[in-house]
Amino acid sequence: MRRTLILTWILILYLFSISVQSKYHSRSLPYDSEEAKVTSLHFFLHETISSSNPTVAVIAQANITNNDNNSSVPFSTVLALDDILKIGPESNSEVIGNAQGLGVLIAETSTTNLLWYWDFGFITGKFNGSSISMFSRNPTTAIVRELSVVGGRGNFRMAKGYAQLQDYIQNDTNIISELYVTVIHY
């Protein structure tokens, strides 16, 4: 018993000396009381599905034989996106950036659900060089979908918020979606 007690004290003293001699250094930063800014954005996402220059492409697909969801892209399909962001729905509207990302078809049921990661990068105006990152489930059968803003760069550093997305035009070659985005950033 006495031997165990002596070894315990030796171990405690040894651990204490290690923590005192360590090279760990921490510097506290002063509290920055800058208030959060709320920015509301409105723009259109132009996606070209089939043409000589599509903005979405299938990059992987599971080798499954059924397609129970009657979708043109079956469950577990992985897509790469490089869509164009414009001020309006017209093809000649001013380009303000692009939305690059990945999508995965995640539902095997009759409801098509996609899991999207998008980075909305802006190339003009007040937010030139900034971007908003979104990661969210996108139930494509819903009329208005809500996506989560999970981060950003530049003016949108440490961003959070949400976007409401609604298809404005959808046909065999194009999907034009209208987005209202609310971003809280510092």
Disulfide bonds with the S-S distance in Angstrom:
none
